[in-house]
């Protein structure tokens, strides 16, 4: 969860700087995290440099349509179906509490975070 929060904070900072520099800052700076990672989120890709290593974070958000051992399929708000591999060591949260993968269900809303094509290391879900 700490990695997801650090990712969101860094992403918000970068997006805020880009919007301010281009004069496109619609929402106030205090609400950029909610604006970009709130209920409107479909998917995101953020490239970051951490300790000299480039990371290509992929964030997918949608309703769980299917679950299989080690993966879940999301129906994103734009109608795209995406199957996301999930690491056995992933931090999986359901309404803020850590849970095993087996607690996820079809119909739950979920957001996943993965580095490139690697399995997701974070899954945040709610009913």
Helices and strands as residue ranges (DSSP letters): H 2-22, G 29-31, H 32-37, E 43-50, E 53-68, E 71-75, E 81-94, E 97-98, G 101-103, E 109-115, E 120-126
